[in-house]
Structures are given as C-alpha cells and as structure tokens.
Amino acid sequence: MTTVDLPALMRADVLDVTRLPPARLLELMRAANTWHQAPHGAGVLWLLRHGTDDMAAPGLTVGVRGPVGAVSWFGETISEIPEDGSNQEWVEYYLPSGHDNSMPPGSELPIERVLALVEQYARTGSRPTVIAWRPDD
C-alpha cells in the first residue's frame, strides 16, 4: 500500500482510491478542505477511480468547499448527480492542477454526506447507494 500525504493528494487530479485506506482518504479530504484556499470561495475537486487512474473509467467526481461538497457519478454512458443537491447555480471547483471543473446545479450536499459517498465508493468501487441519484441534465 502506498502512503499518500496531503501535498501528493493536492497535486493529483485523478486519484485511485485503492491506494490508501478509506479512513485515510477521508482524513486527507477533510484536511484539504481546511487547508485549501481556492479563489473566490471555489472548491477543490478530484476525479476518483477505483483500481485505475484512467479518466475514462466510471467513477466519482468529488469536491470539498467548506461546509459543502459536490459529487457526480460518471458511468460509461451516464452522468448522475444527487437527487436532493442544494445548489441552484453552477459552482466553481478546481482540480489540483488548477483547471476549472465547475459543478452543475444540484451537485452539492453537506460535506459529511459527500464524505460518506466517498467512503462507500472507496470500499466498494461501485456507484454509492447512500443517496438517490438523478440524471445530470
């Protein structure tokens, strides 16, 4: 198992979640949420994959932004967001590389719910079932 420190996590746009224990991943995301200072209240976002760093593989896009975070699921042919997401407008999130990856309306949830999704995905490698999903229009 590879040990990942906060600076390494902050530099990786695509993160294979099998490279560290789920508890450590959540600890690092909480630390990044506290440590990261994006411009104008924007969040930081990662493309999470299970067992690969292939950006074309299905996975979870997850961001942290203070008391909230954003999530979306990308399958082979679908994109889904939480059924009960709170944001009404697009919200700025940036990949660690600095590229804009704004998240769509309806993709934000309270941070603890976002972290629960990350934990389930890291354990199972499947689309999290702790929330209801809807197509990202």
C-alpha positions in Angstrom: 0.0 0.0 0.0 1.3 3.4 -0.9 1.2 6.2 1.6 -0.2 9.4 0.3 0.5 12.7 2.0 -1.6 15.9 1.7 0.7 17.6 -0.8 0.6 14.5 -3.1 -3.2 14.3 -2.8 -3.5 18.0 -3.6 -1.4 17.5 -6.8 -3.4 14.6 -8.2 -6.4 15.3 -10.4 -7.2 11.6 -10.8 -6.9 9.5 -7.6 -7.1 5.7 -7.5 -8.9 5.3 -4.1 -7.5 1.7 -3.7 -4.1 3.2 -3.0 -4.9 4.1 0.6 -7.4 3.1 3.3 -10.8 4.8 3.1 -10.3 6.3 6.6 -7.0 7.9 5.4 -8.7 9.2 2.2 -11.4 10.9 4.3 -8.8 12.3 6.7 -6.9 13.8 3.8 -10.0 15.3 2.2 -11.0 16.9 5.5 -7.5 18.3 5.8 -7.6 19.6 2.2 -11.0 21.2 2.9 -9.4 23.1 5.8 -6.0 23.7 4.1 -7.1 24.6 0.5 -7.8 28.2 -0.2 -9.3 28.4 -3.7 -10.1 31.9 -5.2 -13.5 33.4 -4.6 -14.9 30.6 -2.4 -14.4 27.9 -5.1 -13.8 24.3 -4.0 -11.1 21.8 -4.8 -12.2 18.7 -6.8 -10.8 15.2 -7.6 -11.8 12.5 -10.1 -11.9 9.3 -8.0 -11.4 6.0 -9.7 -11.3 2.5 -8.2 -8.3 0.4 -9.2 -7.2 2.7 -12.0 -6.3 6.2 -12.8 -7.9 6.0 -16.3 -10.0 9.1 -16.7 -12.4 7.2 -19.0 -13.3 4.7 -16.3 -16.5 5.0 -14.4 -16.0 6.9 -11.1 -17.0 9.6 -8.7 -16.2 13.2 -9.1 -16.0 14.8 -5.6 -15.2 18.3 -4.4 -14.9 20.0 -1.0 -15.8 23.6 -0.3 -16.1 24.3 3.4 -19.5 23.1 4.8 -20.5 21.6 1.5 -19.1 19.4 -1.2 -20.1 18.4 -4.7 -20.5 15.0 -6.2 -21.3 13.4 -9.6 -21.2 9.9 -10.8 -19.8 9.1 -14.3 -20.6 5.7 -15.8 -19.8 4.5 -19.3 -22.7 6.4 -20.8 -24.3 8.3 -18.0 -23.7 11.2 -15.7 -25.7 11.5 -12.5 -25.9 13.9 -9.6 -27.7 13.7 -6.2 -31.5 13.8 -6.3 -31.5 16.3 -3.5 -28.5 18.5 -4.2 -28.7 22.0 -2.9 -27.0 24.4 -5.3 -29.2 26.3 -7.8 -26.4 27.5 -10.0 -23.1 26.2 -11.3 -20.4 26.3 -8.6 -16.7 26.8 -9.3 -14.4 23.9 -8.3 -10.9 23.5 -9.4 -8.8 20.4 -10.0 -5.5 20.4 -8.0 -3.7 21.2 -11.4 -5.7 24.4 -11.4 -8.1 23.5 -14.2 -11.7 24.7 -13.8 -14.2 21.8 -13.3 -17.3 23.7 -12.3 -20.1 21.5 -10.9 -23.7 21.6 -12.1 -26.8 22.7 -10.2 -27.9 20.1 -7.8 -24.5 18.5 -7.2 -23.7 20.0 -3.8 -24.5 18.3 -0.5 -23.4 18.9 3.1 -19.8 17.9 3.5 -20.4 14.9 5.8 -22.8 13.4 3.2 -20.2 13.8 0.5 -17.6 12.1 2.6 -20.0 9.2 3.3 -20.3 8.8 -0.5 -16.5 8.8 -0.9 -16.1 6.2 1.9 -18.7 3.9 0.3 -17.1 4.2 -3.2 -13.6 3.6 -1.8 -14.8 0.4 -0.1 -17.0 -1.0 -3.0 -15.8 0.5 -6.2 -19.4 0.9 -7.2 -21.8 3.9 -7.5 -22.7 4.8 -3.9 -26.1 3.8 -2.8 -26.3 6.0 0.3 -28.1 8.7 -1.7 -30.6 8.7 -4.6 -29.2 9.8 -8.0 -30.8 11.5 -11.0 -29.5 12.1 -14.5 -27.4 15.3 -14.9 -29.5 17.2 -17.4 
